Amino acid sequence: MSKKTQLYICPICFEISSTVDDAHEHTMILCDYGEVGDERRKPIKDENNHYVSPAPRWFLEAVGWVKAD
């Protein structure tokens, strides 16, 4: 059985939903956050091993701040 690894999130107020919420005041985006152990669940580090952002890679991909792998 496959586990669902997607959710809708508002990048403004961070409200989440399992379905798109048309009544929400901001546009919610679909995110695939990956299964347990997926590297996309971790924050991105630079070449000096410093965190680029505290946000997980899946969120940064969803809002367009980094290119999806």
N, CA, C and O atoms as a printed pandas DataFrame, in Angstrom:
     atom_number atom_name residue_name chain_id  residue_number  x_coord  y_coord  z_coord
0              1         N          MET        A               1    0.839   -1.183    0.000
1              2        CA          MET        A               1    0.000    0.000    0.000
2              3         C          MET        A               1    0.883    1.245    0.000
3              4         O          MET        A               1    1.780    1.379    0.832
4              5         N          SER        A               2    0.625    2.144   -0.926
5              6        CA          SER        A               2    1.400    3.362   -1.056
6              7         C          SER        A               2    0.850    4.456   -0.144
7              8         O          SER        A               2   -0.357    4.690   -0.085
8              9         N          LYS        A               3    1.748    5.108    0.554
9             10        CA          LYS        A               3    1.360    6.198    1.439
10            11         C          LYS        A               3    1.308    7.500    0.669
11            12         O          LYS        A               3    2.187    7.764   -0.151
12            13         N          LYS        A               4    0.298    8.319    0.912
13            14        CA          LYS        A               4    0.196    9.613    0.249
14            15         C          LYS        A               4    1.251   10.548    0.836
15            16         O          LYS        A               4    1.350   10.693    2.054
16            17         N          THR        A               5    2.029   11.175   -0.027
17            18        CA          THR        A               5    3.083   12.082    0.432
18            19         C          THR        A               5    2.901   13.470   -0.155
19            20         O          THR        A               5    3.875   14.174   -0.420
20            21         N          GLN        A               6    1.642   13.862   -0.358
21            22        CA          GLN        A               6    1.368   15.188   -0.892
22            23         C          GLN        A               6    0.425   15.938    0.035
23            24         O          GLN        A               6   -0.414   15.344    0.712
24            25         N          LEU        A               7    0.583   17.247    0.049
25            26        CA          LEU        A               7   -0.313   18.111    0.800
26            27         C          LEU        A               7   -0.359   19.466    0.120
27            28         O          LEU        A               7    0.510   19.797   -0.687
28            29         N          TYR        A               8   -1.359   20.234    0.442
29            30        CA          TYR        A               8   -1.461   21.614   -0.033
30            31         C          TYR        A               8   -1.035   22.515    1.111
31            32         O          TYR        A               8   -1.437   22.316    2.257
32            33         N          ILE        A               9   -0.218   23.506    0.792
33            34        CA          ILE        A               9    0.270   24.419    1.821
34            35         C          ILE        A               9    0.194   25.860    1.311
35            36         O          ILE        A               9    0.427   26.136    0.134
36            37         N          CYS        A              10   -0.131   26.752    2.214
37            38        CA          CYS        A              10   -0.126   28.169    1.899
38            39         C          CYS        A              10    1.279   28.694    2.202
39            40         O          CYS        A              10    1.711   28.628    3.353
40            41         N          PRO        A              11    2.005   29.212    1.206
41            42        CA          PRO        A              11    3.357   29.704    1.451
42            43         C          PRO        A              11    3.389   31.025    2.221
43            44         O          PRO        A              11    4.463   31.509    2.580
44            45         N          ILE        A              12    2.223   31.605    2.471
45            46        CA          ILE        A              12    2.147   32.862    3.219
46            47         C          ILE        A              12    1.944   32.598    4.713
47            48         O          ILE        A              12    2.706   33.084    5.548
48            49         N          CYS        A              13    0.904   31.819    5.038
49            50        CA          CYS        A              13    0.569   31.592    6.457
50            51         C          CYS        A              13    0.842   30.159    6.907
51            52         O          CYS        A              13    0.647   29.835    8.079
52            53         N          PHE        A              14    1.291   29.299    5.997
53            54        CA          PHE        A              14    1.670   27.910    6.265
54            55         C          PHE        A              14    0.514   27.010    6.710
55            56         O          PHE        A              14    0.746   25.964    7.318
56            57         N          GLU        A              15   -0.712   27.403    6.417
57            58        CA          GLU        A              15   -1.840   26.507    6.683
58            59         C          GLU        A              15   -1.739   25.339    5.702
59            60         O          GLU        A              15   -1.400   25.528    4.534
60            61         N          ILE        A              16   -2.035   24.132    6.184
61            62        CA          ILE        A              16   -1.963   22.963    5.316
62            63         C          ILE        A              16   -3.324   22.294    5.212
63            64         O          ILE        A              16   -4.193   22.463    6.067
64            65         N          SER        A              17   -3.482   21.524    4.132
65            66        CA          SER        A              17   -4.731   20.810    3.886
66            67         C          SER        A              17   -4.425   19.604    3.004
67            68         O          SER        A              17   -3.483   19.630    2.213
68            69         N          SER        A              18   -5.219   18.555    3.142
69            70        CA          SER        A              18   -5.036   17.384    2.283
70            71         C          SER        A              18   -5.721   17.574    0.932
71            72         O          SER        A              18   -5.465   16.825   -0.011
72            73         N          THR        A              19   -6.593   18.577    0.844
73            74        CA          THR        A              19   -7.258   18.918   -0.415
74            75         C          THR        A              19   -7.112   20.418   -0.643
75            76         O          THR        A              19   -6.869   21.176    0.296
76            77         N          VAL        A              20   -7.260   20.839   -1.887
77            78        CA          VAL        A              20   -7.165   22.259   -2.186
78            79         C          VAL        A              20   -8.330   22.984   -1.500
79            80         O          VAL        A              20   -9.473   22.529   -1.559
80            81         N          ASP        A              21   -8.034   24.095   -0.860
81            82        CA          ASP        A              21   -9.039   24.866   -0.122
82            83         C          ASP        A              21   -9.270   26.178   -0.872
83            84         O          ASP        A              21   -8.538   27.150   -0.685
84            85         N          ASP        A              22  -10.295   26.192   -1.720
85            86        CA          ASP        A              22  -10.589   27.385   -2.518
86            87         C          ASP        A              22  -11.056   28.560   -1.668
87            88         O          ASP        A              22  -11.017   29.704   -2.123
88            89         N          ALA        A              23  -11.499   28.294   -0.435
89            90        CA          ALA        A              23  -11.969   29.354    0.444
90            91         C          ALA        A              23  -10.810   30.053    1.170
91            92         O          ALA        A              23  -11.003   31.111    1.769
92            93         N          HIS        A              24   -9.626   29.472    1.118
93            94        CA          HIS        A              24   -8.467   30.072    1.783
94            95         C          HIS        A              24   -8.111   31.382    1.092
95            96         O          HIS        A              24   -8.209   31.482   -0.131
96            97         N          GLU        A              25   -7.703   32.382    1.855
97            98        CA          GLU        A              25   -7.457   33.713    1.284
98            99         C          GLU        A              25   -6.224   33.806    0.398
99           100         O          GLU        A              25   -6.120   34.737   -0.401
100          101         N          HIS        A              26   -5.288   32.871    0.513
101          102        CA          HIS        A              26   -4.091   32.846   -0.330
102          103         C          HIS        A              26   -4.128   31.600   -1.211
103          104         O          HIS        A              26   -4.851   30.646   -0.924
104          105         N          THR        A              27   -3.351   31.620   -2.274
105          106        CA          THR        A              27   -3.252   30.457   -3.144
106          107         C          THR        A              27   -2.430   29.376   -2.458
107          108         O          THR        A              27   -1.303   29.618   -2.026
108          109         N          MET        A              28   -3.001   28.189   -2.362
109          110        CA          MET        A              28   -2.296   27.058   -1.768
110          111         C          MET        A              28   -1.618   26.276   -2.885
111          112         O          MET        A              28   -2.162   26.138   -3.981
112          113         N          ILE        A              29   -0.413   25.760   -2.593
113          114        CA          ILE        A              29    0.343   25.030   -3.602
114          115         C          ILE        A              29    0.468   23.562   -3.198
115          116         O          ILE        A              29    0.555   23.228   -2.016
116          117         N          LEU        A              30    0.475   22.699   -4.209
117          118        CA          LEU        A              30    0.618   21.273   -3.975
118          119         C          LEU        A              30    2.085   20.945   -3.763
119          120         O          LEU        A              30    2.940   21.352   -4.549
120          121         N          CYS        A              31    2.373   20.202   -2.693
121          122        CA          CYS        A              31    3.746   19.823   -2.367
122          123         C          CYS        A              31    3.841   18.315   -2.213
123          124         O          CYS        A              31    2.962   17.688   -1.621
124          125         N          ASP        A              32    4.894   17.741   -2.740
125          126        CA          ASP        A              32    5.197   16.328   -2.527
126          127         C          ASP        A              32    6.378   16.290   -1.566
127          128         O          ASP        A              32    7.505   16.614   -1.943
128          129         N          TYR        A              33    6.121   15.900   -0.338
129          130        CA          TYR        A              33    7.167   15.961    0.686
130          131         C          TYR        A              33    7.967   14.674    0.815
131          132         O          TYR        A              33    8.892   14.615    1.624
132          133         N          GLY        A              34    7.646   13.657    0.056
133          134        CA          GLY        A              34    8.436   12.431    0.019
134          135         C          GLY        A              34    8.183   11.494    1.194
135          136         O          GLY        A              34    7.577   11.867    2.198
136          137         N          GLU        A              35    8.658   10.291    1.037
137          138        CA          GLU        A              35    8.491    9.256    2.070
138          139         C          GLU        A              35    9.566    9.408    3.136
139          140         O          GLU        A              35   10.540   10.138    2.952
140          141         N          VAL        A              36    9.381    8.716    4.244
141          142        CA          VAL        A              36   10.352    8.740    5.337
142          143         C          VAL        A              36   11.719    8.345    4.785
143          144         O          VAL        A              36   11.840    7.358    4.059
144          145         N          GLY        A              37   12.740    9.114    5.131
145          146        CA          GLY        A              37   14.098    8.861    4.660
146          147         C          GLY        A              37   14.458    9.601    3.383
147          148         O          GLY        A              37   15.624    9.616    2.989
148          149         N          ASP        A              38   13.483   10.213    2.733
149          150        CA          ASP        A              38   13.727   10.966    1.501
150          151         C          ASP        A              38   14.598   12.183    1.812
151          152         O          ASP        A              38   14.313   12.929    2.749
152          153         N          GLU        A              39   15.647   12.382    1.038
153          154        CA          GLU        A              39   16.558   13.512    1.240
154          155         C          GLU        A              39   15.857   14.855    1.088
155          156         O          GLU        A              39   16.319   15.858    1.631
156          157         N          ARG        A              40   14.732   14.886    0.346
157          158        CA          ARG        A              40   13.998   16.139    0.142
158          159         C          ARG        A              40   13.331   16.622    1.425
159          160         O          ARG        A              40   12.873   17.763    1.480
160          161         N          ARG        A              41   13.266   15.795    2.443
161          162        CA          ARG        A              41   12.692   16.214    3.727
162          163         C          ARG        A              41   13.700   16.999    4.572
163          164         O          ARG        A              41   13.336   17.586    5.591
164          165         N          LYS        A              42   14.940   17.006    4.153
165          166        CA          LYS        A              42   15.997   17.686    4.916
166          167         C          LYS        A              42   16.253   19.082    4.352
167          168         O          LYS        A              42   16.025   19.330    3.168
168          169         N          PRO        A              43   16.730   19.994    5.206
169          170        CA          PRO        A              43   17.150   21.318    4.699
170          171         C          PRO        A              43   18.377   21.166    3.800
171          172         O          PRO        A              43   19.120   20.189    3.899
172          173         N          ILE        A              44   18.570   22.133    2.937
173          174        CA          ILE        A              44   19.701   22.123    2.004
174          175         C          ILE        A              44   20.925   22.735    2.683
175          176         O          ILE        A              44   20.821   23.732    3.397
176          177         N          LYS        A              45   22.085   22.119    2.447
177          178        CA          LYS        A              45   23.352   22.654    2.950
178          179         C          LYS        A              45   24.187   23.114    1.764
179          180         O          LYS        A              45   24.089   22.560    0.669
180          181         N          ASP        A              46   25.021   24.146    1.995
181          182        CA          ASP        A              46   25.910   24.628    0.934
182          183         C          ASP        A              46   27.209   23.829    0.934
183          184         O          ASP        A              46   27.351   22.858    1.677
184          185         N          GLU        A              47   28.144   24.242    0.104
185          186        CA          GLU        A              47   29.417   23.518   -0.022
186          187         C          GLU        A              47   30.250   23.546    1.262
187          188         O          GLU        A              47   31.159   22.732    1.421
188          189         N          ASN        A              48   29.952   24.475    2.182
189          190        CA          ASN        A              48   30.659   24.557    3.461
190          191         C          ASN        A              48   29.886   23.863    4.585
191          192         O          ASN        A              48   30.219   24.016    5.760
192          193         N          ASN        A              49   28.847   23.096    4.216
193          194        CA          ASN        A              49   28.029   22.340    5.152
194          195         C          ASN        A              49   27.184   23.226    6.071
195          196         O          ASN        A              49   26.802   22.809    7.164
196          197         N          HIS        A              50   26.895   24.458    5.617
197          198        CA          HIS        A              50   26.016   25.368    6.352
198          199         C          HIS        A              50   24.623   25.303    5.738
199          200         O          HIS        A              50   24.479   25.170    4.523
200          201         N          TYR        A              51   23.603   25.398    6.580
201          202        CA          TYR        A              51   22.235   25.363    6.075
202          203         C          TYR        A              51   21.917   26.623    5.276
203          204         O          TYR        A              51   22.202   27.736    5.716
204          205         N          VAL        A              52   21.325   26.438    4.101
205          206        CA          VAL        A              52   20.910   27.538    3.241
206          207         C          VAL        A              52   19.612   28.134    3.773
207          208         O          VAL        A              52   19.391   29.342    3.695
208          209         N          SER        A              53   18.762   27.274    4.311
209          210        CA          SER        A              53   17.462   27.658    4.857
210          211         C          SER        A              53   17.041   26.581    5.848
211          212         O          SER        A              53   17.439   25.425    5.707
212          213         N          PRO        A              54   16.244   26.940    6.847
213          214        CA          PRO        A              54   15.739   25.909    7.742
214          215         C          PRO        A              54   14.605   25.089    7.120
215          216         O          PRO        A              54   14.215   24.053    7.659
216          217         N          ALA        A              55   14.079   25.557    5.985
217          218        CA          ALA        A              55   12.962   24.871    5.327
218          219         C          ALA        A              55   13.447   23.598    4.637
219          220         O          ALA        A              55   14.575   23.555    4.147
220          221         N          PRO        A              56   12.613   22.570    4.593
221          222        CA          PRO        A              56   12.997   21.353    3.863
222          223         C          PRO        A              56   13.022   21.612    2.357
223          224         O          PRO        A              56   12.349   22.512    1.853
224          225         N          ARG        A              57   13.805   20.811    1.662
225          226        CA          ARG        A              57   13.954   20.985    0.213
226          227         C          ARG        A              57   12.617   20.952   -0.521
227          228         O          ARG        A              57   12.420   21.729   -1.456
228          229         N          TRP        A              58   11.682   20.066   -0.123
229          230        CA          TRP        A              58   10.399   19.965   -0.832
230          231         C          TRP        A              58    9.647   21.289   -0.814
231          232         O          TRP        A              58    8.981   21.630   -1.791
232          233         N          PHE        A              59    9.741   22.044    0.281
233          234        CA          PHE        A              59    9.061   23.335    0.354
234          235         C          PHE        A              59    9.752   24.347   -0.564
235          236         O          PHE        A              59    9.081   25.083   -1.288
236          237         N          LEU        A              60   11.057   24.388   -0.540
237          238        CA          LEU        A              60   11.811   25.316   -1.381
238          239         C          LEU        A              60   11.561   25.044   -2.862
239          240         O          LEU        A              60   11.499   25.976   -3.665
240          241         N          GLU        A              61   11.417   23.765   -3.226
241          242        CA          GLU        A              61   11.088   23.405   -4.605
242          243         C          GLU        A              61    9.677   23.892   -4.951
243          244         O          GLU        A              61    9.453   24.456   -6.022
244          245         N          ALA        A              62    8.743   23.672   -4.047
245          246        CA          ALA        A              62    7.339   24.017   -4.306
246          247         C          ALA        A              62    7.136   25.518   -4.521
247          248         O          ALA        A              62    6.326   25.920   -5.356
248          249         N          VAL        A              63    7.862   26.341   -3.779
249          250        CA          VAL        A              63    7.701   27.790   -3.935
250          251         C          VAL        A              63    8.620   28.353   -5.014
251          252         O          VAL        A              63    8.585   29.550   -5.297
252          253         N          GLY        A              64    9.446   27.491   -5.621
253          254        CA          GLY        A              64   10.295   27.901   -6.732
254          255         C          GLY        A              64   11.612   28.526   -6.338
255          256         O          GLY        A              64   12.248   29.180   -7.165
256          257         N          TRP        A              65   12.044   28.347   -5.100
257          258        CA          TRP        A              65   13.311   28.942   -4.658
258          259         C          TRP        A              65   14.512   28.095   -5.060
259          260         O          TRP        A              65   15.624   28.611   -5.174
260          261         N          VAL        A              66   14.297   26.801   -5.277
261          262        CA          VAL        A              66   15.350   25.931   -5.792
262          263         C          VAL        A              66   14.746   25.052   -6.877
263          264         O          VAL        A              66   13.541   24.797   -6.882
264          265         N          LYS        A              67   15.577   24.594   -7.786
265          266        CA          LYS        A              67   15.123   23.733   -8.875
266          267         C          LYS        A              67   14.874   22.322   -8.336
267          268         O          LYS        A              67   15.662   21.798   -7.549
268          269         N          ALA        A              68   13.776   21.720   -8.769
269          270        CA          ALA        A              68   13.458   20.353   -8.361
270          271         C          ALA        A              68   14.467   19.389   -8.989
271          272         O          ALA        A              68   14.876   19.568  -10.137
272          273         N          ASP        A              69   14.859   18.382   -8.239
273          274        CA          ASP        A              69   15.795   17.370   -8.761
274          275         C          ASP        A              69   15.117   16.481   -9.763
275          276         O          ASP        A              69   15.746   15.574  -10.308
